[in-house]
Amino acid sequence: MPVFAAAHALGGSFSLRLVVAGDAFFAAYLALSAWAAIGATTHDMRRAASYEDEGVLAILILTFFAVSLCLAAIFALLDQQHDPKAPLEPETGPWTVAIAGASVLLAWLTSHTVMAFRYAHLYYSADDASGPGGAPDARGLDFPGTDEPQIWDFFYYSFVVGMTSQVSDVQASSA
C-alpha cells in the first residue's frame, strides 16, 4: 500500500500510477529474492522445503494477478499516446515507452524468479513415497554435473524454460 501511495503522489493517470507501483513492487521483490538467494545453501533449501507449503497456490495466483494487472496497465498507458508530437510529459512520448518496457522486464523477471524458488522447493521436498524419517529429496530434475544443485541452477532452469518453453541440458525426470 505505501508503494501505491507514493506512486499516487507522483500524479498522472491511474494507469501510470499503477505501472509505477507495479515496478516498485517487482523491483523490491527481486532485490529481496537476490538477497535470499546469494547465501542460500542446499541445507537452507532443504530446511525451507520441509516447512508446510500451504500458501503456494495463493502465491502463484497473486503473482499471476500482479503481472497481469501490470501488463493491462501498460496497455492502458500506451493507449493514451494519441499524439506523437505531444510534449515530453510523464504520460507521453519516450518516457511512457521506457516505463512500459521496464514494467515488462520486471514482471518477466519476477514470474521466473517465483518459479525458480518453487522448483527448488519441489526438488528438495522429501519424497513421500519413501516413507517417514530421512526421506530422500523428491528431485524431479536432473542437473548435469551435480547431485546438489544450488539455487542458481534453479534460476537457470526457470529462465531457460521461460525463454524457450523447453528444457536444455537440465532434464525433467518426473512430472
N, C-alpha and C positions, 0 to 999 in steps of 0.2 A: 504494500500500500504506500509506503513512503516513496518508492520509486515513481509510482504513478503521480503522486502529489508533486514531486519535483518536476516531472515532465509537464504537468499541468501548469506549473509556474512559468514554463518557457513560452507559453502562449501558442497560438496557431490552432489548427483544426484538431478535432478529436482524433482523426486517423494519424496525424503527425505525432501527437502526444502518445498515442498507443504504440506506435512504432518505436519511439524513443524509449518508452518504458520497457517494451519488449527487449530492445537492445541492451538496456541496463540489466535486466533480469538475466538474459543469456550470458552476458559478459561476467556477471557475478557468479553464476553457476559454473561457468568454465574455469574461472580463477579458483574457486573453491575445489573443484574437481582436480585441477592440476596440483593444488597444494596437497590434497589427499593422496594423489597418485605418486607424487615424487618419492615419498619414503615408504610406499607400500611394499611389503614383502609377501611371499607366498603364505607365511604363517598368518599375517594380518588378513589376507583374503580368505583363508580357511576359517579363521575365527569369525569374520563378518558373515560368511556363508552359513555358519552354524546358528545364527540368530534366526528368529522367525521371519518369514518373508511375506507377511500378510498384506502389506501395502503395495506390493509390486504392481498390481493391476491399476490401482489408483495413480501411481507414479507414471506409468506408461500412458494412461488416458490423459492425465493432466499435461504431460509433455506434448502429446499429440495435439491437445486443445490449444496449448500456448503457441506452438509452432503454426498451427492452422490460423489462429486468430491474428498472429503477426503477419502471416502471408496475406490474409484478407485485408488487413490494414495497409499493407504495401500496395496492393492493387488499388485500393481506395485513394491512397496518397498519390500514386502515379496518375490516376484518372483525373485528378484535379489540375493537371498541367494541360490546359487547353491552348494557351498562347505561348508558342516557343520563344517569342520576343519579350516575354514578361521579365521584369527586373529580378535580380537575384535575391529573392526573399526566401525565408526558410522553407516555404512550400512550393517553390517553383524553381525551374532551372536545374543546374547540375547538382545542387545540394540535395534535392529530392532523390535524384538517382543514386547519389553517394550513400545517403541514409538507407535507401531501399536495398542497395547492394550489400551494405554492412549487415542489414537485418537478415537477408537470405543466407549469407555466410555464417552468421552467428547461430541462426536457427538450425542450419545443417550440421554445424559442429556440435551443437547441444544434443540433437537427436542421436547422433552416433556416439557421443560420449556416454549418454544414458545407456545405450545398448552395450557399450564396452564393459561398463560396470556390471550390467546384467549378465553378460556372457561369463565374466569372471565369477560371479556369484553362482551361476548354474554349474560351472566347471568344478568349483571347489566345494560344492554341496556334497554331503555324504550320500552315497548310493544306497537308496532304501532297500534294494533287492538283496544286499549282502548282510542285512541284519544289524542289530544294535551294537554299539561299542566298537570303536576303532574301524568303522566302515571306511572303505577307500573312497576317494573322490569320485563323483559321478562322471566327470570328464565329458566326453561327447565331441571333443575336438582333438585332432592330432597335430601338434605343433612340431615341425621338423627340428631336430637337434636339441630338444629339451623335454624332459618329463615334468618340469616345474616351471610352467610359463609365468612370466611376470605380467604385471598389469599392462605394460606397453605392448605385449603380444596380443592382448585382447583388444587394445586400441587399433593395432594394425589390422586384425581380423575384421573388426567392426567397420573401419573405414574402407577396407577393400570391398566388403560386401556392399557398403553404401555407395561406392563409386561405380562398381561394375555389376552389381546384382548377381555375383557369383563368387566362389572362393578361389584362392590362388594356391599357394603352397600349404596353407593350413587346410586340412581336410575335416569335414564333419563325419564323425564315426557313428553317431546315433541322432535320432530326431529329438 
